[in-house]
Amino acid sequence: MLVTNKVIMASSVLTMLLFIVLATPAFGDTLEQSRASRLQVADQLSAFKRTTFEMRREADTLKSFTPNKRLSWQSHTHRLDALKNHVNELGKSLAELEALKPMANESQAMAIEQARPHLVSVAQNLTQAIELVRENRNNIHWGEYGEAVSNIYAHADALHTKLDTILDYENAKERLNALELQPTSTGGR
């Protein structure tokens, strides 16, 4: 019986050691995969932000056209088409980012969540502006079209500003963590 207990104890210890030896690299791989996933999300968010910048710039240019009565409807449709391409590209990118959201850190997840409502609003207002021009080319001179264009810019600007702020915060946090600062004693407090 004493021999049986020693064999059971030895096998338990060996099993535990084997588990530790096998689990340690797996845990390290998991941490490394998690870091790699966050870096992938960060890269895709940076590309997404660059495209929102381009979309905002295009929307600003289109918005500058609305008070000018001398520009042709073709100038407007050219800008509307460029905006449509940006929105479609951002829609695809956002779908990919949403799929990666479980691997994102808190700030990255917030940036992903904040993107959809503004992108949807840009798409809806863009669709309205395109339909107004299709119905009547002279609609580019009227208030409803101007309002749709203003809304496109407002949501494009809000989207870029939110992404820029969240990602700047995330980058600042990473730089601060990289400093590995230790709290100092306040001497008596």
Backbone torsions as a table, in degrees:
resi	resn	phi	psi	omega
1	MET	NA	-39.0	178.6
2	LEU	-64.5	-39.8	178.6
3	VAL	-65.8	-40.4	179.2
4	THR	-63.0	-43.3	178.6
5	ASN	-63.0	-40.1	179.6
6	LYS	-66.7	-38.6	178.4
7	VAL	-65.8	-43.9	178.8
8	ILE	-62.9	-43.2	-179.9
9	MET	-63.9	-45.3	-179.8
10	ALA	-63.7	-42.4	179.3
11	SER	-67.7	-34.5	177.0
12	SER	-65.3	-43.8	178.7
13	VAL	-64.1	-44.6	178.7
14	LEU	-62.3	-41.1	177.9
15	THR	-61.9	-44.4	180.0
16	MET	-63.6	-44.2	178.6
17	LEU	-63.1	-42.7	178.1
18	LEU	-61.4	-42.1	178.2
19	PHE	-61.6	-44.0	-179.6
20	ILE	-64.1	-44.0	-179.3
21	VAL	-63.6	-40.7	-179.2
22	LEU	-77.6	-34.0	-176.0
23	ALA	-76.7	-31.8	-176.8
24	THR	-59.9	-50.7	177.2
25	PRO	-64.1	-35.9	179.6
26	ALA	-64.6	-40.6	178.6
27	PHE	-65.9	-41.5	177.2
28	GLY	-63.1	-41.0	177.4
29	ASP	-63.1	-39.5	179.3
30	THR	-63.5	-43.5	177.9
31	LEU	-63.5	-41.6	179.5
32	GLU	-66.9	-39.9	177.2
33	GLN	-64.9	-39.2	179.1
34	SER	-63.6	-44.1	178.0
35	ARG	-63.5	-43.7	179.3
36	ALA	-62.9	-39.2	178.8
37	SER	-64.7	-42.9	178.5
38	ARG	-63.9	-37.2	177.2
39	LEU	-66.6	-38.0	177.2
40	GLN	-63.9	-43.4	177.8
41	VAL	-62.6	-43.2	179.9
42	ALA	-60.7	-43.6	178.9
43	ASP	-63.3	-44.2	-179.3
44	GLN	-67.8	-36.6	177.1
45	LEU	-66.2	-37.4	177.3
46	SER	-63.6	-43.5	177.2
47	ALA	-64.8	-40.4	177.9
48	PHE	-61.1	-43.6	179.8
49	LYS	-63.3	-40.8	178.1
50	ARG	-60.6	-40.3	179.5
51	THR	-69.6	-36.3	176.7
52	THR	-65.6	-32.9	175.9
53	PHE	-62.7	-45.8	178.6
54	GLU	-63.0	-41.7	179.2
55	MET	-63.4	-43.5	179.5
56	ARG	-62.7	-41.8	179.0
57	ARG	-62.2	-43.2	178.6
58	GLU	-64.0	-41.7	178.9
59	ALA	-65.1	-37.7	178.2
60	ASP	-64.9	-41.4	177.6
61	THR	-62.7	-45.5	178.8
62	LEU	-61.9	-41.1	179.6
63	LYS	-62.3	-35.0	178.6
64	SER	-68.6	-19.1	178.8
65	PHE	-76.0	-28.0	-168.4
66	THR	-64.0	-37.7	178.5
67	PRO	-78.4	-14.3	-176.9
68	ASN	-84.6	114.0	-177.1
69	LYS	-82.1	-7.3	-174.5
70	ARG	-95.9	-8.0	178.3
71	LEU	-79.5	146.8	-177.4
72	SER	-78.6	161.9	176.1
73	TRP	-64.7	-27.1	178.5
74	GLN	-64.5	-36.9	176.7
75	SER	-61.2	-42.3	178.7
76	HIS	-65.1	-46.4	-177.3
77	THR	-66.7	-31.1	176.1
78	HIS	-61.8	-45.6	178.9
79	ARG	-68.7	-38.9	178.1
80	LEU	-62.2	-40.2	179.1
81	ASP	-65.7	-41.6	177.5
82	ALA	-62.3	-41.6	177.5
83	LEU	-63.1	-41.2	179.2
84	LYS	-60.0	-41.0	178.3
85	ASN	-63.5	-41.4	177.7
86	HIS	-63.7	-43.9	-179.4
87	VAL	-62.9	-42.8	178.5
88	ASN	-63.2	-43.3	178.2
89	GLU	-63.3	-43.4	179.5
90	LEU	-66.1	-35.9	177.6
91	GLY	-61.1	-44.2	177.8
92	LYS	-64.7	-44.4	179.8
93	SER	-63.3	-40.3	-179.7
94	LEU	-65.3	-38.5	177.2
95	ALA	-60.6	-41.5	177.4
96	GLU	-65.1	-42.6	179.2
97	LEU	-64.4	-39.6	179.1
98	GLU	-64.5	-32.9	176.2
99	ALA	-69.3	-29.5	179.6
100	LEU	-88.2	-6.7	-174.9
101	LYS	-53.3	-38.5	178.5
102	PRO	-60.6	-22.2	179.9
103	MET	-93.8	-6.1	-176.1
104	ALA	-80.1	154.0	172.2
105	ASN	-79.9	-179.8	-173.5
106	GLU	-60.2	-45.5	-179.4
107	SER	-66.7	-41.7	178.6
108	GLN	-62.8	-42.7	178.5
109	ALA	-62.0	-39.5	178.4
110	MET	-62.9	-42.8	179.0
111	ALA	-61.9	-42.0	179.4
112	ILE	-64.5	-43.7	-179.5
113	GLU	-64.6	-37.7	-177.0
114	GLN	-73.0	-20.2	-174.4
115	ALA	-72.1	-43.1	-171.1
116	ARG	-58.2	-50.7	-176.2
117	PRO	-58.1	-39.9	-179.1
118	HIS	-72.9	-38.9	179.1
119	LEU	-65.5	-38.8	176.9
120	VAL	-63.2	-43.0	179.5
121	SER	-64.6	-40.8	176.5
122	VAL	-61.0	-45.5	-178.7
123	ALA	-61.7	-43.1	-179.6
124	GLN	-65.1	-45.4	180.0
125	ASN	-69.2	-34.2	176.8
126	LEU	-65.2	-43.7	177.4
127	THR	-59.8	-43.2	178.7
128	GLN	-61.7	-44.8	-179.4
129	ALA	-63.8	-42.4	179.2
130	ILE	-63.1	-44.0	179.7
131	GLU	-64.4	-37.9	178.3
132	LEU	-62.5	-41.0	179.3
133	VAL	-69.7	-37.1	178.0
134	ARG	-65.5	-39.9	179.7
135	GLU	-64.5	-43.2	-176.6
136	ASN	-159.7	117.6	-177.8
137	ARG	-59.5	-26.7	-179.9
138	ASN	-75.6	-8.7	177.9
139	ASN	-61.0	-19.1	178.9
140	ILE	-62.4	-16.3	-178.9
141	HIS	-95.2	-1.9	-173.0
142	TRP	-109.7	163.1	-172.5
143	GLY	-60.8	-39.1	-176.9
144	GLU	-61.8	-42.3	177.0
145	TYR	-65.4	-45.7	179.0
146	GLY	-59.6	-38.7	178.3
147	GLU	-67.1	-42.2	178.0
148	ALA	-61.4	-43.2	179.4
149	VAL	-65.4	-41.6	177.3
150	SER	-61.6	-40.1	178.2
151	ASN	-67.1	-36.5	176.4
152	ILE	-58.9	-49.5	-179.0
153	TYR	-63.6	-44.1	-177.3
154	ALA	-58.5	-44.9	-178.9
155	HIS	-75.2	-34.4	176.1
156	ALA	-64.6	-41.6	178.7
157	ASP	-66.6	-44.5	179.2
158	ALA	-62.0	-42.1	179.3
159	LEU	-61.3	-49.9	-179.1
160	HIS	-64.4	-42.7	-178.8
161	THR	-62.4	-44.4	179.4
162	LYS	-64.5	-46.2	178.8
163	LEU	-61.1	-45.1	-178.8
164	ASP	-60.6	-45.3	-178.8
165	THR	-65.9	-46.9	-179.3
166	ILE	-63.8	-44.4	-178.1
167	LEU	-71.4	-34.3	173.8
168	ASP	-63.1	-42.1	177.4
169	TYR	-60.6	-45.4	-179.8
170	GLU	-61.6	-43.6	179.3
171	ASN	-65.2	-39.5	178.0
172	ALA	-64.8	-40.3	178.3
173	LYS	-61.8	-43.0	179.3
174	GLU	-65.4	-40.4	178.3
175	ARG	-64.7	-40.3	178.4
176	LEU	-64.6	-44.3	178.5
177	ASN	-63.0	-33.5	-179.3
178	ALA	-68.8	-22.4	178.9
179	LEU	-71.8	-21.0	-179.9
180	GLU	51.1	48.6	179.5
181	LEU	-73.2	142.6	176.4
182	GLN	-107.5	143.1	177.9
183	PRO	-63.8	142.3	178.2
184	THR	-99.7	153.7	179.1
185	SER	-71.8	137.1	-179.9
186	THR	-91.7	0.4	174.4
187	GLY	63.8	76.5	175.4
188	GLY	102.9	-4.9	179.5
189	ARG	-95.9	NA	NA
